[in-house]
Amino acid sequence: MTPIELALTSLSEATAVTYHRERDSQGFQKLKRDATDAGRVAGKAREAIESEMGRSVVSKENYLGLKPVRGRQSERQKQLKQADQPSLLDDPE
């Protein structure tokens, strides 16, 4: 993620927490509302930044390419699977 993507994610998370605390949200539906409202705020911030910059702030280097295509694994998924680290419970060889 780019620094701006990270900042927008942090903005959204901090806004959701603030809504939760100020609204004293309890239960799934109210917490979902807080998250949705926070996402809307971050979305407006993103649009403002993109308008000023004249380009998208979303990086092409993301994990969308990891989604399987018609049940097949992408090459990147295969690479990640091969690079899996052993569990702490695995016996060392």
PyMOL commands that set and color helices and strands:
alter all, ss='L'
color gray80, all
select helices_A, chain A and resi 3-23+28-53+63-66+75-82
alter helices_A, ss='H'
color red, helices_A
deselect
rebuild
show_as cartoon
